[in-house]
Amino acid sequence: MNKDELGKDLGIDRADINAIRQRAVSEEFAENKDKRALILLGQYPFLIIGRIKNVISDYLLIKAEVTNVFELDGEVFRVHIDDIEVFYIENDDIPIPDIRKVGDY
Protein backbone atom coordinates (compact mmCIF):
# COMPACT_ATOMS: atom_id res chain seq x y z
CA MET A 1 0.00 0.00 0.00
CA ASN A 2 1.42 3.39 -0.93
CA LYS A 3 1.12 6.67 0.97
CA ASP A 4 -1.84 7.94 -1.10
CA GLU A 5 -3.82 4.72 -0.60
CA LEU A 6 -3.09 4.75 3.12
CA GLY A 7 -4.21 8.39 3.39
CA LYS A 8 -7.44 7.59 1.58
CA ASP A 9 -8.09 4.55 3.80
CA LEU A 10 -7.54 6.67 6.92
CA GLY A 11 -9.75 9.47 5.60
CA ILE A 12 -6.97 12.06 5.65
CA ASP A 13 -7.10 12.76 1.94
CA ARG A 14 -9.89 15.26 2.63
CA ALA A 15 -9.90 18.66 4.29
CA ASP A 16 -9.54 18.51 8.08
CA ILE A 17 -12.86 19.84 9.42
CA ASN A 18 -11.29 20.62 12.81
CA ALA A 19 -8.60 22.77 11.19
CA ILE A 20 -11.27 24.57 9.14
CA ARG A 21 -13.38 25.23 12.27
CA GLN A 22 -10.36 26.41 14.24
CA ARG A 23 -9.38 28.84 11.50
CA ALA A 24 -12.92 30.16 10.99
CA VAL A 25 -13.49 30.73 14.73
CA SER A 26 -10.03 32.32 15.15
CA GLU A 27 -10.72 34.68 12.24
CA GLU A 28 -14.14 35.61 13.64
CA PHE A 29 -12.58 36.65 16.95
CA ALA A 30 -9.65 38.43 15.25
CA GLU A 31 -12.04 40.44 13.05
CA ASN A 32 -13.97 41.53 16.14
CA LYS A 33 -11.06 42.59 18.35
CA ASP A 34 -12.10 45.04 21.10
CA LYS A 35 -15.76 43.95 20.92
CA ARG A 36 -17.53 42.20 23.78
CA ALA A 37 -18.12 38.46 23.62
CA LEU A 38 -19.95 35.82 25.61
CA ILE A 39 -18.16 32.47 25.74
CA LEU A 40 -19.26 29.15 27.20
CA LEU A 41 -16.58 26.56 27.93
CA GLY A 42 -17.84 23.02 28.37
CA GLN A 43 -15.22 21.54 30.67
CA TYR A 44 -16.18 23.50 33.81
CA PRO A 45 -18.95 24.58 32.76
CA PHE A 46 -17.60 28.09 32.63
CA LEU A 47 -18.93 31.42 31.39
CA ILE A 48 -16.88 34.45 30.36
CA ILE A 49 -18.30 37.78 29.26
CA GLY A 50 -15.64 40.27 28.32
CA ARG A 51 -13.74 42.21 25.70
CA ILE A 52 -11.72 40.46 22.98
CA LYS A 53 -8.11 41.59 23.38
CA ASN A 54 -6.24 39.49 20.83
CA VAL A 55 -6.04 36.23 18.94
CA ILE A 56 -2.66 34.51 18.90
CA SER A 57 -2.58 31.41 16.73
CA ASP A 58 -5.44 29.29 18.11
CA TYR A 59 -5.74 31.13 21.43
CA LEU A 60 -8.15 33.91 22.34
CA LEU A 61 -7.17 36.53 24.90
CA ILE A 62 -10.24 37.99 26.57
CA LYS A 63 -10.48 40.46 29.46
CA ALA A 64 -13.31 39.15 31.61
CA GLU A 65 -15.94 41.53 32.90
CA VAL A 66 -18.09 38.75 34.34
CA THR A 67 -17.49 35.05 34.97
CA ASN A 68 -19.44 32.49 36.95
CA VAL A 69 -16.62 32.62 39.54
CA PHE A 70 -16.77 36.11 41.07
CA GLU A 71 -13.10 36.06 42.12
CA LEU A 72 -12.01 35.75 38.45
CA ASP A 73 -13.93 38.80 37.22
CA GLY A 74 -11.51 41.33 35.72
CA GLU A 75 -8.84 38.77 34.81
CA VAL A 76 -7.40 38.18 31.34
CA PHE A 77 -7.98 34.64 30.08
CA ARG A 78 -6.11 32.75 27.40
CA VAL A 79 -8.67 30.36 25.95
CA HIS A 80 -7.89 27.68 23.36
CA ILE A 81 -10.32 27.98 20.45
CA ASP A 82 -11.12 24.24 20.62
CA ASP A 83 -12.35 24.64 24.22
CA ILE A 84 -15.08 27.10 23.21
CA GLU A 85 -18.45 25.33 23.03
CA VAL A 86 -20.62 28.37 22.28
CA PHE A 87 -19.86 32.02 21.64
CA TYR A 88 -21.67 35.23 20.77
CA ILE A 89 -19.94 38.44 19.69
CA GLU A 90 -21.89 41.56 20.55
CA ASN A 91 -23.24 43.79 17.80
CA ASP A 92 -25.20 47.04 17.79
CA ASP A 93 -28.54 45.31 17.25
CA ILE A 94 -28.28 42.76 20.06
CA PRO A 95 -25.98 43.70 22.95
CA ILE A 96 -24.95 41.26 25.66
CA PRO A 97 -27.03 42.14 28.75
CA ASP A 98 -25.43 42.95 32.08
CA ILE A 99 -26.23 39.72 33.92
CA ARG A 100 -25.07 41.19 37.23
CA LYS A 101 -28.21 43.33 37.28
CA VAL A 102 -30.69 40.56 36.44
CA GLY A 103 -33.29 40.42 39.17
CA ASP A 104 -32.50 43.92 40.51
CA TYR A 105 -35.80 45.77 40.53
Secondary structure, 3 states (H helix, E strand, C coil): CCHHHHHHHHCCCCCCHHHHHHHHHHHHHHHCCCCEEEEEECCCCEEEEEEEEEEECCEEEEEEEEECCHHHCCCEEEEEHHHEEEEEECCCCCCCCCHHHCCCC
